[in-house]
């Protein structure tokens, strides 16, 4: 391959050099991972849990984080929160593998980039409606449990639910077990007991999920969708939405009974 023939790329509306385009070979395939962090009172909530999961994702994907210590990354996030004057909101920390691969170049340059963005809290419906997604989650995937930058399957699941008038969709795994919502973990209440899918289902080890398990008695299970159809209440959890009590599941109104899980997080403002 004659690399000198391929120095220009078309980016946005003009021809530029590869180095100026900020397009690396691996980014074409979504090689990276991220975490979304809730911000309360200008502080990243559950930072230690988020950093631990970022490290686990790096190990699982083989992406090099040696140039980014926890102290460096947290300092960058803290500085951004202060500069953007974020009191309550959310941040996304993304590590992107920009290493060259031989599908598109002969070089073997290794590079990982870090980006951090902030935003307001996600707006939530007054009465959240949940359905079942036709798109299953693969618990045997090497990316199971990783918040990969290749998030299209999750987006498609959520978009399909939105087209049918729902706010979120539960995904089953290849064995028909409840795994998670497209962009949140799932809990449900039945006969006074709280349940959530175990990590064996392929669900994400969510930081809010872990926080709930540390503070409320809960059983981790591998069960089919019938368990949820007979649940008294259903809750979705994530850093982006907090803890949301579902009002309706596939047309069935839920009890929305007060439970300890709903008071675990600081109030969204």
SERO-4910 file (N, C-alpha, C, O; in steps of 0.05 Angstrom, whole numbers):
BEGIN
 pado doro    nc1    nc2    nc3   cac1   cac2   cac3    cc1    cc2    cc3    oc1    oc2    oc3
  Unk    A     17    -24      0      0      0      0     18     25      0     35     28     17
  Unk    A     13     43    -19     28     68    -20     14     89     -3     -6    101    -11
  Unk    A     24     92     22     11    110     41     10    139     31     -9    154     38
  Unk    A     30    147     15     31    175      7      8    183    -12      2    206    -15
  Unk    A     -5    163    -24    -27    168    -42    -53    173    -26    -73    182    -38
  Unk    A    -53    169      0    -78    169     15    -77    189     38    -90    185     59
  Unk    A    -63    211     35    -59    230     56    -83    249     59    -87    261     80
  Unk    A    -99    252     38   -122    270     40   -148    254     46   -151    231     37
  Unk    A   -166    267     61   -192    256     66   -212    278     62   -206    302     64
  Unk    A   -237    271     56   -259    291     54   -272    292     81   -284    272     90
  Unk    A   -271    315     94   -283    318    121   -302    342    121   -294    364    114
  Unk    A   -327    337    128   -348    357    128   -352    369    100   -368    358     84
  Unk    A   -338    390     93   -343    403     67   -318    408     51   -319    423     32
  Unk    A   -296    396     58   -271    402     44   -251    379     47   -254    361     64
  Unk    A   -230    380     31   -208    361     32   -188    371     53   -179    394     52
  Unk    A   -180    353     71   -160    360     91   -141    336     94   -147    314     85
  Unk    A   -118    341    107    -99    319    112   -110    301    134   -126    310    151
  Unk    A   -101    276    134   -111    257    154   -107    267    183   -125    264    200
  Unk    A    -84    280    188    -79    289    215    -98    311    224   -103    314    248
  Unk    A   -108    326    205   -126    348    212   -155    339    213   -172    353    224
  Unk    A   -161    315    203   -189    306    202   -198    293    228   -222    291    233
  Unk    A   -179    286    244   -185    272    270   -201    247    265   -217    239    282
  Unk    A   -196    234    243   -209    208    237   -188    187    237   -171    186    219
  Unk    A   -189    169    256   -170    147    257   -184    121    249   -209    119    250
  Unk    A   -169    102    241   -180     77    229   -199     63    249   -221     55    241
  Unk    A   -191     61    274   -207     46    293   -233     61    300   -253     48    306
  Unk    A   -233     87    298   -258    101    305   -280     95    285   -303     99    291
  Unk    A   -272     86    261   -292     78    241   -309     54    251   -330     49    240
  Unk    A   -299     40    270   -312     15    280   -322     18    308   -330     -2    321
  Unk    A   -323     42    319   -334     47    346   -317     35    367   -327     25    388
  Unk    A   -290     35    364   -272     23    383   -268     43    407   -251     60    405
  Unk    A   -283     39    428   -280     56    451   -302     49    471   -319     32    465
  Unk    A   -302     62    494   -322     57    514   -326     83    530   -309    101    529
  Unk    A   -348     84    545   -354    109    559   -369    102    585   -377     80    590
  Unk    A   -373    123    601   -390    121    624   -404    148    627   -393    169    622
  Unk    A   -429    147    637   -444    171    643   -446    174    673   -453    155    687
  Unk    A   -439    198    682   -436    203    711   -456    224    720   -457    246    707
  Unk    A   -472    219    740   -490    239    751   -474    260    766   -454    253    780
  Unk    A   -482    285    764   -469    307    779   -489    318    799   -511    327    791
  Unk    A   -482    317    824   -499    329    845   -482    349    861   -460    343    870
  Unk    A   -493    373    864   -478    394    879   -450    397    868   -431    400    883
  Unk    A   -448    397    842   -422    402    827   -401    380    832   -377    385    828
  Unk    A   -410    357    841   -391    335    846   -400    310    830   -424    304    829
  Unk    A   -381    295    818   -388    270    805   -396    249    825   -382    243    844
  Unk    A   -420    238    821   -431    219    839   -421    191    833   -421    183    810
  Unk    A   -413    176    853   -403    149    851   -379    147    832   -376    128    817
  Unk    A   -361    167    834   -338    168    816   -321    142    818   -313    131    798
  Unk    A   -316    132    843   -299    108    846   -310     84    830   -295     69    818
  Unk    A   -337     81    831   -349     59    817   -346     63    786   -341     44    772
  Unk    A   -349     87    777   -346     93    748   -318     87    739   -313     75    718
  Unk    A   -298     96    755   -270     92    747   -264     62    747   -249     53    729
  Unk    A   -274     48    766   -269     19    767   -280      5    742   -267    -12    730
  Unk    A   -304     13    734   -316      1    710   -301      9    685   -298     -7    666
  Unk    A   -291     34    683   -275     42    660   -250     24    658   -242     16    636
  Unk    A   -238     19    681   -214      1    680   -221    -27    671   -206    -39    657
  Unk    A   -244    -37    680   -253    -64    672   -258    -64    642   -252    -84    628
  Unk    A   -270    -43    631   -276    -41    602   -250    -40    586   -248    -52    565
  Unk    A   -230    -26    597   -204    -24    583   -192    -52    582   -181    -60    561
  Unk    A   -193    -67    604   -181    -94    604   -196   -112    585   -184   -129    571
  Unk    A   -222   -109    583   -238   -127    567   -235   -121    537   -236   -139    520
  Unk    A   -231    -96    530   -228    -88    502   -199    -86    492   -194    -84    468
  Unk    A   -181    -86    511   -153    -83    504   -144    -55    497   -123    -51    484
  Unk    A   -160    -35    505   -154     -7    499   -135      3    522   -141      0    545
  Unk    A   -114     16    514    -93     25    532   -100     51    546   -104     72    533
  Unk    A   -101     50    572   -107     74    588    -82     83    604    -85     98    623
  Unk    A    -59     73    597    -35     79    613    -28    109    614    -15    117    633
  Unk    A    -37    124    595    -31    153    595    -52    169    611    -50    194    613
  Unk    A    -72    155    622    -93    169    636    -97    157    664   -110    136    666
  Unk    A    -86    170    683    -90    160    711   -118    168    721   -131    185    709
  Unk    A   -126    156    743   -151    164    755   -150    193    764   -170    208    760
  Unk    A   -128    202    775   -125    229    785   -127    249    762   -141    270    764
  Unk    A   -114    243    739   -115    261    716   -143    263    705   -153    285    699
  Unk    A   -156    240    702   -183    240    690   -203    254    708   -219    270    699
  Unk    A   -202    249    734   -221    262    752   -216    292    754   -234    308    756
  Unk    A   -190    300    752   -184    328    753   -195    342    728   -205    365    730
  Unk    A   -193    329    705   -205    340    681   -235    343    683   -246    363    674
  Unk    A   -248    323    694   -277    324    698   -285    346    717   -303    361    712
  Unk    A   -270    348    739   -276    369    759   -272    397    748   -289    414    753
  Unk    A   -251    400    732   -247    426    720   -269    434    700   -278    456    700
  Unk    A   -278    414    685   -300    419    665   -326    426    680   -340    444    671
  Unk    A   -332    412    701   -356    418    716   -356    446    727   -376    461    726
  Unk    A   -332    455    736   -330    482    747   -332    503    724   -346    523    727
  Unk    A   -318    498    702   -318    517    680   -346    520    667   -354    541    660
  Unk    A   -361    497    666   -388    498    654   -409    505    675   -433    507    669
  Unk    A   -400    509    700   -418    518    721   -441    498    725   -465    506    726
  Unk    A   -435    473    726   -455    452    729   -461    447    759   -443    439    773
  Unk    A   -485    452    767   -493    446    794   -504    418    796   -494    402    812
  Unk    A   -524    412    780   -535    385    778   -538    379    748   -549    395    733
  Unk    A   -529    356    740   -530    348    712   -517    321    708   -520    303    725
  Unk    A   -503    318    686   -489    293    680   -465    298    663   -463    319    649
  Unk    A   -447    280    663   -423    281    647   -418    254    633   -425    233    644
  Unk    A   -406    255    610   -399    231    596   -368    231    592   -357    249    581
  Unk    A   -356    210    603   -327    206    600   -323    184    579   -332    161    583
  Unk    A   -309    190    557   -305    171    535   -275    167    530   -260    186    527
  Unk    A   -267    142    528   -240    135    519   -243    122    491   -258    102    488
  Unk    A   -230    134    472   -233    125    444   -206    115    434   -185    128    436
  Unk    A   -206     91    423   -182     79    412   -177     89    384   -192     83    365
  Unk    A   -157    106    381   -150    117    355   -126    104    342   -113    116    325
  Unk    A   -119     80    352    -96     66    341   -101     58    312   -124     53    304
  Unk    A    -80     57    297    -82     49    269    -85     19    268    -73      4    284
  Unk    A   -100      9    249   -102    -19    244    -97    -24    214   -101     -7    197
  Unk    A    -87    -48    208    -77    -53    181    -99    -58    160    -93    -63    137
  Unk    A   -124    -56    169   -146    -57    148   -144    -32    131   -152    -33    107
  Unk    A   -134     -9    142   -134     16    127   -106     29    126   -103     49    113
  Unk    A    -86     18    139    -60     30    138    -39      8    146    -46    -12    159
  Unk    A    -14     13    138      7     -5    145     20      1    172     34    -15    184
  Unk    A     14     25    182     27     33    208     13     19    231     -9      9    229
  Unk    A     26     19    254     15      7    278     16     26    301     21     18    324
  Unk    A     11     51    296     11     72    316    -11     66    337    -33     59    330
  Unk    A     -4     69    363    -23     65    385    -30     92    397    -12    107    405
  Unk    A    -55     97    399    -64    122    412    -92    119    423   -110    109    410
  Unk    A    -95    128    448   -121    130    461   -127    159    467   -110    173    477
  Unk    A   -152    167    461   -159    195    467   -181    195    489   -196    176    492
  Unk    A   -182    217    503   -202    221    524   -219    245    518   -208    266    510
  Unk    A   -245    243    520   -263    266    518   -283    265    541   -292    244    549
  Unk    A   -289    289    551   -309    292    572   -328    314    564   -320    336    557
  Unk    A   -354    308    565   -374    329    560   -394    329    583   -397    310    598
  Unk    A   -408    352    586   -428    354    606   -455    362    594   -456    372    571
  Unk    A   -476    357    609   -503    364    599   -521    366    623   -514    359    646
  Unk    A   -545    377    618   -566    378    639   -576    350    645   -569    331    630
  Unk    A   -591    347    666   -604    321    672   -623    314    649   -635    332    637
  Unk    A   -627    288    644   -646    280    623   -674    286    632   -682    279    654
  Unk    A   -691    298    615   -719    301    622   -733    275    623   -729    257    607
  Unk    A   -750    272    643   -764    246    647   -794    250    645   -805    271    653
  Unk    A   -808    230    634   -838    233    632   -850    230    660   -839    218    678
  Unk    A   -873    242    663   -887    240    689   -896    211    694   -896    202    717
  Unk    A   -904    197    673   -912    169    676   -897    153    654   -906    152    631
  Unk    A   -875    141    662   -858    126    644   -872    100    635   -882     85    651
  Unk    A   -871     95    609   -883     71    597   -861     53    586   -843     62    572
  Unk    A   -863     27    593   -843      7    586   -855    -15    569   -878    -23    573
  Unk    A   -839    -25    550   -848    -47    533   -825    -67    531   -804    -65    544
  Unk    A   -829    -88    514   -808   -108    509   -797   -103    482   -812   -100    462
  Unk    A   -771   -103    480   -758    -99    454   -756   -125    438   -753   -146    449
  Unk    A   -760   -123    411   -756   -147    395   -727   -153    390   -720   -174    379
  Unk    A   -709   -135    399   -680   -138    394   -668   -150    420   -667   -137    440
  Unk    A   -658   -174    418   -646   -188    441   -618   -179    446   -604   -169    429
  Unk    A   -609   -183    471   -582   -177    480   -567   -204    480   -578   -224    488
  Unk    A   -542   -204    471   -526   -228    469   -507   -229    493   -487   -214    495
  Unk    A   -513   -247    512   -497   -249    537   -469   -260    531   -451   -258    548
  Unk    A   -465   -273    508   -439   -285    502   -421   -266    486   -399   -273    479
  Unk    A   -431   -243    479   -415   -223    465   -391   -215    481   -393   -212    505
  Unk    A   -368   -210    468   -345   -200    482   -349   -172    493   -334   -163    510
  Unk    A   -370   -158    483   -376   -132    493   -399   -132    514   -408   -110    522
  Unk    A   -408   -155    522   -429   -156    543   -417   -144    568   -396   -151    578
  Unk    A   -432   -124    579   -423   -111    603   -405    -87    598   -396    -74    617
  Unk    A   -400    -81    573   -384    -57    566   -401    -36    554   -418    -42    536
  Unk    A   -398    -11    563   -413     11    550   -396     20    526   -382     40    527
  Unk    A   -399      5    505   -383      9    481   -392     33    466   -416     40    466
  Unk    A   -374     46    452   -381     69    434   -397     59    411   -411     75    397
  Unk    A   -396     33    405   -414     21    385   -441     15    398   -446     -8    406
  Unk    A   -457     35    401   -482     34    416   -507     32    399   -529     37    408
  Unk    A   -503     26    374   -525     27    355   -548      8    362   -571     14    359
  Unk    A   -541    -16    371   -562    -36    378   -580    -24    400   -604    -28    399
  Unk    A   -568    -11    420   -584      1    442   -601     23    431   -625     26    439
  Unk    A   -590     40    414   -605     62    403   -629     52    386   -651     63    387
  Unk    A   -624     30    370   -646     19    354   -668      8    372   -691     11    366
  Unk    A   -660     -5    394   -681    -16    412   -697      6    424   -722      4    426
  Unk    A   -684     28    433   -699     50    445   -716     64    424   -739     72    430
  Unk    A   -705     68    400   -720     82    379   -745     66    371   -766     78    366
  Unk    A   -742     40    370   -765     23    362   -787     26    383   -811     27    376
  Unk    A   -780     27    409   -799     30    430   -813     57    428   -837     60    431
  Unk    A   -797     78    422   -808    105    420   -829    106    397   -849    119    400
  Unk    A   -823     93    375   -842     93    353   -869     80    360   -890     87    348
  Unk    A   -869     63    380   -893     50    389   -906     65    413   -925     55    425
  Unk    A   -894     88    420   -906    104    441   -896     98    469   -909    107    489
  Unk    A   -874     83    471   -863     77    498   -838     93    503   -826    105    484
  Unk    A   -830     95    528   -806    110    535   -781     93    536   -759    104    532
  Unk    A   -784     68    542   -761     50    543   -770     21    536   -794     15    536
  Unk    A   -750      4    531   -756    -24    524   -738    -43    539   -714    -39    540
  Unk    A   -749    -64    549   -733    -85    562   -722   -104    540   -735   -110    521
  Unk    A   -697   -111    544   -684   -130    526   -680   -157    540   -670   -158    563
  Unk    A   -687   -179    527   -682   -206    536   -656   -215    524   -647   -204    503
  Unk    A   -643   -234    536   -619   -245    524   -626   -269    506   -650   -274    502
  Unk    A   -606   -282    495   -611   -304    476   -625   -328    489   -635   -345    474
  Unk    A   -625   -329    515   -639   -351    529   -667   -343    538   -681   -358    551
  Unk    A   -675   -319    531   -702   -309    538   -703   -299    567   -725   -295    577
  Unk    A   -680   -293    579   -680   -282    606   -680   -252    605   -670   -239    587
  Unk    A   -693   -239    625   -693   -210    627   -665   -201    632   -651   -211    650
  Unk    A   -655   -182    616   -628   -172    620   -628   -143    630   -618   -138    652
  Unk    A   -639   -125    614   -639    -97    622   -657    -82    603   -666    -92    583
  Unk    A   -662    -56    609   -674    -39    589   -652    -31    570   -628    -37    574
  Unk    A   -659    -17    548   -639    -11    528   -617      7    538   -594      4    530
  Unk    A   -624     25    557   -604     43    568   -607     46    598   -601     68    609
  Unk    A   -615     25    611   -618     26    640   -619     -2    652   -625    -21    637
  Unk    A   -612     -5    677   -616    -30    691   -645    -32    701   -659    -12    702
  Unk    A   -653    -56    707   -681    -61    714   -683    -75    741   -668    -93    748
  Unk    A   -702    -65    757   -710    -78    783   -740    -82    783   -754    -67    769
  Unk    A   -749   -101    798   -778   -104    801   -785   -114    828   -770   -128    841
  Unk    A   -809   -107    837   -820   -115    863   -842   -135    859   -861   -130    844
  Unk    A   -840   -157    874   -861   -178    873   -864   -190    900   -845   -200    912
  Unk    A   -889   -188    911   -895   -200    937   -876   -189    958   -868   -204    976
  Unk    A   -870   -163    956   -853   -150    977   -823   -154    973   -808   -144    989
  Unk    A   -815   -170    953   -786   -175    949   -777   -160    924   -792   -157    904
  Unk    A   -752   -149    926   -740   -135    903   -722   -154    888   -706   -169    900
  Unk    A   -723   -152    861   -707   -170    844   -693   -153    822   -702   -131    815
  Unk    A   -671   -164    812   -657   -152    789   -643   -174    774   -635   -193    786
  Unk    A   -640   -171    747   -624   -192    733   -595   -193    742   -583   -173    748
  Unk    A   -585   -217    744   -557   -221    752   -539   -214    728   -548   -212    705
  Unk    A   -514   -210    734   -495   -204    712   -492   -227    693   -482   -223    670
  Unk    A   -500   -251    700   -498   -274    682   -517   -270    658   -513   -284    638
  Unk    A   -536   -253    660   -555   -248    638   -542   -231    616   -553   -229    594
  Unk    A   -519   -219    622   -506   -202    602   -512   -172    606   -504   -155    591
  Unk    A   -527   -166    628   -534   -138    633   -509   -123    642   -489   -135    651
  Unk    A   -510    -97    639   -488    -79    647   -487    -78    677   -507    -77    691
  Unk    A   -462    -79    688   -458    -75    716   -460    -45    722   -440    -32    727
  Unk    A   -484    -34    722   -489     -6    725   -480      4    752   -482    -10    772
  Unk    A   -469     28    753   -460     39    779   -484     45    797   -482     41    821
  Unk    A   -506     55    786   -530     59    802   -541     32    812   -550     30    834
  Unk    A   -540     12    794   -549    -15    801   -533    -25    825   -544    -35    845
  Unk    A   -507    -22    824   -489    -30    846   -496    -15    872   -496    -27    893
  Unk    A   -501     11    869   -508     27    893   -534     17    905   -536     16    930
  Unk    A   -553     10    889   -578      0    900   -573    -27    915   -584    -31    937
  Unk    A   -558    -44    903   -552    -71    915   -538    -68    942   -541    -85    959
  Unk    A   -522    -47    945   -508    -42    969   -526    -31    992   -519    -32   1015
  Unk    A   -549    -20    984   -565     -6   1003   -593    -17   1007   -607     -9   1026
  Unk    A   -602    -35    990   -629    -47    993   -626    -77    989   -612    -87    972
  Unk    A   -641    -92   1005   -641   -121   1002   -654   -129    975   -676   -121    969
  Unk    A   -639   -144    959   -648   -150    932   -637   -177    923   -614   -184    929
  Unk    A   -653   -192    908   -644   -218    897   -636   -215    868   -651   -203    852
  Unk    A   -612   -224    861   -603   -224    833   -611   -251    820   -604   -272    831
  Unk    A   -625   -250    798   -637   -274    787   -634   -276    757   -627   -256    743
  Unk    A   -638   -300    747   -640   -305    718   -667   -317    712   -672   -340    717
  Unk    A   -686   -300    702   -713   -309    699   -724   -298    672   -713   -280    660
  Unk    A   -746   -310    664   -759   -303    639   -779   -279    643   -783   -270    665
  Unk    A   -790   -271    621   -807   -247    621   -833   -250    637   -844   -230    645
  Unk    A   -841   -275    641   -866   -279    657   -864   -268    685   -884   -259    697
  Unk    A   -839   -268    696   -836   -257    723   -842   -227    723   -853   -216    743
  Unk    A   -835   -213    702   -841   -184    701   -870   -179    695   -881   -159    704
  Unk    A   -882   -196    680   -911   -192    674   -928   -194    699   -950   -183    700
  Unk    A   -918   -208    719   -933   -210    744   -922   -193    767   -929   -196    790
  Unk    A   -903   -175    760   -890   -158    780   -910   -137    790   -927   -128    775
  Unk    A   -907   -129    815   -924   -108    826   -914    -80    817   -930    -63    812
  Unk    A   -888    -77    816   -876    -51    808   -850    -57    793   -837    -77    798
  Unk    A   -842    -38    776   -817    -40    761   -802    -14    763   -814      8    763
  Unk    A   -776    -15    765   -759      8    768   -736      6    747   -725    -15    743
  Unk    A   -729     28    735   -705     30    718   -685     48    732   -692     68    744
  Unk    A   -659     41    729   -638     56    742   -615     61    723   -607     43    708
  Unk    A   -604     85    724   -579     92    710   -570    119    720   -585    133    733
  Unk    A   -545    125    714   -534    152    722   -549    174    708   -553    196    718
  Unk    A   -558    168    683   -572    189    668   -600    195    677   -609    218    676
  Unk    A   -615    175    687   -643    179    694   -647    177    724   -668    184    734
  Unk    A   -627    167    739   -631    163    767   -646    137    772   -639    116    761
  Unk    A   -667    138    788   -684    115    793   -713    123    786   -724    141    798
  Unk    A   -723    109    766   -750    116    755   -769     93    761   -763     70    754
  Unk    A   -792    100    772   -813     80    777   -832     80    753   -843    100    746
  Unk    A   -835     56    741   -851     54    716   -880     55    722   -890     43    742
  Unk    A   -895     70    706   -924     72    710   -940     51    695   -961     42    704
  Unk    A   -929     42    672   -944     23    655   -925      5    640   -905     14    629
  Unk    A   -930    -21    641   -914    -41    627   -931    -55    607   -949    -71    614
  Unk    A   -926    -50    581   -941    -62    559   -971    -61    563   -986    -80    559
  Unk    A   -981    -37    571  -1009    -32    573  -1021    -39    601  -1044    -33    606
  Unk    A  -1005    -51    618  -1014    -57    646  -1005    -36    665   -981    -31    668
  Unk    A  -1024    -23    679  -1017     -3    699  -1005    -17    723  -1014    -37    732
  Unk    A   -984     -5    733   -970    -15    757   -978      0    782   -990     21    781
  Unk    A   -972    -12    805   -982     -1    830   -969     25    838   -981     43    849
  Unk    A   -943     28    831   -927     52    838   -928     56    869   -931     78    878
  Unk    A   -924     34    883   -923     34    912   -897     46    922   -876     39    911
  Unk    A   -897     64    941   -872     75    952   -854     53    962   -863     34    974
  Unk    A   -827     55    955   -808     35    963   -782     48    969   -776     70    959
  Unk    A   -766     35    986   -740     47    995   -722     53    971   -706     72    973
  Unk    A   -724     39    949   -706     43    926   -709     72    915   -690     83    905
  Unk    A   -733     82    916   -738    108    903   -726    132    918   -724    154    908
  Unk    A   -718    127    944   -707    149    959   -677    148    963   -666    162    980
  Unk    A   -664    131    948   -635    127    952   -618    150    942   -597    156    953
  Unk    A   -626    162    920   -610    183    907   -618    211    915   -641    215    923
  Unk    A   -599    230    913   -607    258    917   -629    266    897   -629    255    875
  Unk    A   -646    284    904   -668    292    886   -656    306    861   -637    321    863
  Unk    A   -669    300    838   -661    313    813   -672    342    813   -695    346    819
  Unk    A   -655    361    806   -664    389    806   -655    402    779   -661    425    775
***
